[in-house]
Amino acid sequence: MSPEMNMMFEPADLEQASPATVSRCGMIYMEPMALGWRPLKESYIQGLPDTVSEDQRELIGELCEWLIQPAFDFIRAQCKLVIKTSELHLFQVRNY
């Protein structure tokens, strides 16, 4: 590998990793529940085309905040989930 290259691994968990392995590899592991859906929203907004104005980006962010968390709260309280799913997996962004 050249100096400009990096190798990244995304393990499902760190169950078998020792503290020494984690520190040597510089791993950062975050539980999906700790991450939440907001970083995905921010990433989506930042990735919008340049034709989307800053005001429109702010409006999209505000609408997401207004709608998404209440929708998740409704799903958890009123819906029967066949498979337990985190909010991170319920939040999907599609570019058409």
C-alpha positions in Angstrom: 0.0 0.0 0.0 1.2 3.5 -0.8 1.3 6.2 2.0 -1.8 7.8 0.5 -3.9 4.6 1.0 -5.8 3.6 4.1 -7.3 0.3 5.0 -10.6 0.4 6.9 -12.6 -2.5 8.5 -16.1 -2.3 9.7 -16.7 -5.1 12.2 -20.2 -6.1 13.3 -19.0 -5.9 16.9 -15.9 -5.9 19.0 -16.8 -8.9 21.0 -13.5 -10.7 20.3 -11.3 -7.6 20.2 -8.9 -6.9 23.1 -8.3 -3.3 24.3 -4.8 -3.6 22.8 -6.2 -4.5 19.4 -8.6 -1.5 19.5 -5.9 0.9 20.6 -3.3 -0.3 18.0 -5.8 -0.2 15.1 -7.3 3.2 16.2 -10.7 1.7 16.0 -13.8 3.7 16.9 -16.9 1.7 17.5 -20.3 3.2 18.0 -23.5 1.4 18.7 -26.2 2.2 16.1 -28.5 3.3 19.0 -25.9 5.9 20.1 -25.5 7.2 16.6 -29.1 7.7 15.7 -30.6 9.1 12.4 -29.5 12.7 12.6 -26.0 12.1 11.2 -27.6 10.5 8.1 -29.8 13.5 7.7 -26.9 15.9 7.9 -24.9 13.8 5.4 -27.9 13.9 3.0 -28.3 17.6 3.3 -24.6 18.2 2.7 -24.8 16.0 -0.4 -27.6 17.9 -2.0 -26.8 19.5 -5.4 -25.5 23.1 -5.5 -28.8 24.1 -7.0 -30.4 23.7 -3.6 -30.1 27.0 -1.7 -29.0 27.3 1.9 -32.6 28.4 2.8 -33.9 25.2 1.2 -31.4 23.1 3.1 -32.4 24.6 6.4 -36.1 24.0 5.6 -35.3 20.4 4.7 -33.5 20.0 8.0 -36.3 21.6 10.0 -38.9 19.5 8.3 -36.9 16.4 9.1 -36.7 17.4 12.8 -40.4 18.1 12.8 -41.6 14.9 11.2 -39.1 12.1 11.7 -38.8 11.8 15.4 -42.6 12.0 16.0 -43.0 9.3 13.2 -40.5 7.1 15.0 -42.3 7.7 18.3 -45.6 6.8 16.7 -44.1 3.6 15.2 -42.7 2.5 18.6 -46.0 3.3 20.5 -48.7 2.3 18.0 -47.2 -0.2 15.5 -46.4 -3.9 15.8 -42.9 -4.5 14.5 -42.2 -8.0 13.2 -38.5 -7.4 13.5 -37.0 -5.0 16.0 -35.3 -2.2 14.1 -33.3 0.7 15.2 -34.1 4.3 14.1 -30.9 4.3 12.1 -32.3 1.5 9.9 -35.8 3.0 9.7 -34.3 6.3 8.3 -33.6 5.9 4.6 -32.5 8.5 2.1 -33.1 7.9 -1.5 -31.8 10.1 -4.4 -34.1 9.9 -7.4 
